[in-house]
Amino acid sequence: MTTNHPTESFISVHQRVLQLIKRDCNGIYYAELGELRFDSVFQPIVDSEREIYAFEALVRIKNTAEEVMINPADYFNLLVNNTEELLFITTLCSMIHIRNFSQSGFRTKKIFLNTPPIVFESLSNCRNAIDLLLRALQSIGIQTEQIVYEIMEFEGVDLTATLSGKENLRRNGILIAIDDYGCEFATAERVISVEPDYLKVDRSIVQQVESDDVEALLGALKLGKRANAKVIAEGVETEKTFECCKSLGIELFQGYYFEPPRMLKPNNI
């Protein structure tokens, strides 16, 4: 894969991705890379009335030779120092997710796509990459304002590149979320600098309300207001957590209490 120019690199990535995407007998898109199979699952993000507001797209990775599942976080961590392969795998997963989402009965909702910072910085600052994305979305009838790039928690973020990339995407209607606020790298300073559209609060903070400790969650809410971001409580697993988060003023929620991640079948099946 060429590394001489970001535009050339992304074009080669895009072409390679298109060659690997397949469709099974049920109409579900997936990809195979060697012994690995990549599938899409989606977990709803709901409002205070438990109505679906959006979906977070998640990848499931299976070693088909050994018939074992691979932890996606572990897999992506192995690629953190291999920018080209991380770019390729992220693009591959995003393309599968968007295609499966676009043919589902929820195609008018928003979709959150996980993106490592270094990939976000690269793609969002490449005019050619953005143009390819816009054309791909148009071809399947998805509006740019439905797309939310969820910046994952990784070390070594280039803040200048992140900020310029955010503005490039926003000019085209694409939204930004910061994931796992409260973890090591998703700090208040980063949130204030980036001013995301959504702030996803890590389960480690959200689940403190089970022991009636709401201080950290209140701090996250204040930070969200300061950054003008909608706050999403992650890891909601009980009625108590849901009701407490609602009482504090949180309006969006995600977790197994509502629904686990699942495949979205094509609307005509």
C-alpha positions in Angstrom: 0.0 0.0 0.0 1.4 3.4 -0.9 2.3 5.9 1.7 3.6 8.7 -0.5 0.5 10.9 -0.4 -2.6 10.7 1.9 -4.9 11.0 -1.1 -3.3 8.1 -3.0 -3.2 6.1 0.3 -6.9 6.6 0.9 -7.8 5.7 -2.7 -5.9 2.4 -2.4 -7.5 1.7 0.9 -11.0 2.4 -0.5 -10.4 0.1 -3.5 -9.1 -2.7 -1.3 -12.1 -2.4 1.0 -14.6 -2.6 -1.8 -13.0 -5.9 -3.0 -13.4 -7.5 0.4 -17.0 -6.7 1.2 -19.5 -9.5 0.6 -23.2 -10.2 1.2 -24.6 -13.4 2.7 -27.8 -15.2 1.7 -29.8 -13.1 4.2 -28.6 -9.9 2.6 -26.2 -9.0 5.4 -22.9 -7.3 4.5 -19.7 -8.7 6.0 -16.0 -9.0 5.1 -13.4 -11.7 5.2 -9.7 -11.0 5.6 -7.6 -14.2 5.7 -9.1 -16.3 8.5 -11.0 -13.3 10.1 -14.6 -12.5 9.4 -15.9 -9.0 10.2 -19.6 -8.5 11.0 -21.8 -5.5 12.1 -23.9 -5.3 15.2 -25.8 -2.3 16.4 -26.7 -1.1 19.9 -29.4 1.5 20.3 -29.0 4.9 21.9 -32.4 5.8 23.4 -34.0 8.9 24.8 -35.7 9.4 28.2 -38.9 7.8 26.8 -36.8 4.7 25.7 -37.4 5.6 22.1 -34.5 4.8 19.7 -32.6 8.0 18.9 -29.5 6.4 17.2 -27.4 3.3 16.9 -23.8 2.7 17.7 -22.2 0.4 15.1 -19.9 -2.2 16.6 -17.8 -4.9 14.9 -17.7 -8.5 15.7 -14.5 -10.4 14.7 -14.4 -14.1 14.3 -11.4 -16.4 13.6 -13.2 -18.8 11.2 -10.4 -21.4 11.3 -10.4 -21.8 15.0 -14.1 -20.9 15.5 -13.4 -18.3 18.2 -14.4 -14.7 18.7 -11.7 -12.0 18.9 -12.1 -9.1 21.3 -12.3 -6.0 19.0 -10.6 -3.7 21.6 -7.6 -6.1 21.7 -7.5 -6.4 17.9 -7.5 -2.6 17.4 -4.9 -2.1 20.2 -2.5 -4.4 18.2 -2.8 -2.1 15.2 -2.3 1.2 17.1 1.3 1.6 15.9 0.4 0.5 12.3 -1.4 3.5 10.9 -2.0 2.1 7.4 -3.6 -1.1 8.6 -5.6 0.8 11.3 -6.9 3.1 8.5 -7.8 0.1 6.4 -9.6 -1.9 9.1 -11.5 1.2 10.3 -12.6 2.0 6.8 -13.6 -1.6 6.2 -15.7 -1.8 9.4 -17.3 1.6 8.6 -18.3 0.6 5.1 -19.9 -2.7 6.3 -21.7 -0.8 9.1 -23.1 1.9 6.8 -24.3 -0.6 4.2 -26.1 -2.8 6.7 -27.6 0.3 8.5 -28.8 1.8 5.2 -30.9 -1.2 4.3 -32.5 -1.6 7.8 -35.8 -0.4 9.1 -33.9 2.2 11.1 -32.1 3.9 8.2 -33.5 7.4 9.1 -31.8 7.4 12.5 -28.3 8.5 13.3 -25.4 6.1 13.3 -22.3 6.4 15.5 -19.1 5.1 14.0 -16.1 4.3 16.2 -12.9 5.9 14.8 -9.4 5.8 16.3 -8.0 9.4 16.6 -5.1 8.9 14.2 -7.6 7.6 11.5 -10.0 10.5 12.2 -7.1 13.0 11.9 -6.1 11.5 8.6 -9.5 11.0 6.9 -11.1 14.3 8.1 -8.2 16.3 6.7 -8.2 14.7 3.3 -10.5 16.3 0.8 -10.5 13.3 -1.4 -11.5 11.0 1.5 -14.4 13.3 2.5 -15.6 13.4 -1.1 -15.5 9.6 -1.4 -17.5 9.4 1.9 -20.1 11.9 0.7 -20.5 10.0 -2.6 -20.8 6.7 -0.8 -23.5 8.1 1.5 -25.4 9.7 -1.4 -25.4 6.4 -3.3 -27.2 4.5 -0.5 -29.5 7.4 0.6 -27.9 8.3 3.9 -27.7 12.0 4.9 -24.5 13.4 6.3 -26.3 14.7 9.4 -27.0 11.0 10.3 -23.3 10.2 10.6 -21.6 10.7 14.0 -17.9 9.9 14.1 -17.1 8.6 17.6 -13.5 9.4 18.5 -12.2 6.4 20.4 -9.9 6.5 23.5 -6.3 6.4 22.4 -3.0 8.0 23.4 -1.2 10.5 21.3 -3.9 12.6 19.8 -2.8 15.5 17.5 -5.2 18.1 18.8 -4.6 20.5 15.9 -5.4 17.9 13.3 -8.4 16.8 15.3 -9.8 20.3 15.4 -9.2 21.0 11.8 -10.8 17.7 10.9 -13.8 18.4 13.0 -14.4 21.6 11.2 -14.0 20.0 7.8 -16.6 17.4 8.7 -19.0 19.8 10.2 -19.0 21.9 7.1 -20.4 18.9 5.4 -23.0 18.2 8.1 -21.1 15.3 9.8 -21.2 15.2 13.6 -18.6 14.3 16.3 -18.7 12.5 19.6 -16.0 11.9 22.2 -16.2 8.3 23.5 -15.6 7.0 27.1 -15.3 10.4 28.9 -13.8 9.6 32.3 -11.2 7.2 31.0 -7.4 8.0 30.9 -7.2 9.8 27.6 -10.7 11.3 27.3 -10.2 14.2 29.5 -12.1 17.4 30.3 -9.4 19.4 28.6 -9.8 17.4 25.4 -13.6 17.9 25.5 -13.4 21.6 26.0 -10.9 21.9 23.1 -12.8 19.7 20.7 -16.3 20.9 21.6 -18.0 17.7 20.3 -21.7 17.4 19.4 -22.0 14.4 21.8 -20.2 13.5 25.0 -20.4 9.8 25.9 -19.8 9.3 29.6 -18.0 6.0 30.4 -19.7 3.3 32.3 -17.2 3.6 35.1 -18.8 7.0 36.0 -22.4 6.2 35.1 -22.5 3.0 37.3 -21.3 4.9 40.3 -24.9 6.0 40.8 -25.7 2.4 41.9 -23.9 3.3 45.1 -25.6 6.7 45.2 -22.4 8.5 44.2 -23.4 11.1 41.5 -20.6 13.6 41.9 -18.6 12.5 38.9 -21.7 12.2 36.7 -22.8 15.7 37.6 -19.3 16.9 36.7 -19.7 15.2 33.3 -23.1 16.9 32.8 -21.6 20.3 33.6 -18.8 19.7 31.2 -21.2 18.7 28.5 -23.1 21.9 28.9 -19.9 23.9 28.9 -18.9 22.2 25.6 -22.5 22.5 24.2 -22.6 18.8 23.8 -25.4 16.3 24.3 -24.5 13.9 27.0 -25.0 10.2 26.5 -24.8 7.8 29.6 -23.0 4.6 28.6 -23.3 1.3 30.4 -26.8 1.7 31.7 -27.7 -1.8 33.0 -30.4 -1.2 35.7 -33.6 0.7 36.3 -32.0 2.5 39.1 -29.2 3.8 36.9 -31.6 4.9 34.2 -33.9 6.7 36.6 -31.1 8.4 38.4 -29.5 9.6 35.2 -32.8 10.9 34.0 -33.4 12.8 37.3 -30.0 14.5 36.9 -31.0 15.8 33.4 -29.3 13.3 31.1 -31.4 12.8 28.0 -29.7 10.0 26.0 -28.8 6.5 27.2 -27.1 3.3 26.0 -26.7 -0.1 27.6 -27.9 -3.6 28.1 -30.8 -2.4 30.2 -32.4 -1.3 26.9 -31.0 -3.8 24.4 -27.7 -5.6 23.7 -25.9 -5.1 20.4 -27.6 -7.0 17.5 -27.6 -7.4 13.8 -30.0 -5.3 11.8 -31.8 -7.3 9.2 -32.6 -5.8 5.8 -36.0 -4.1 5.9 -37.4 -6.4 3.2 -36.8 -9.6 5.2 
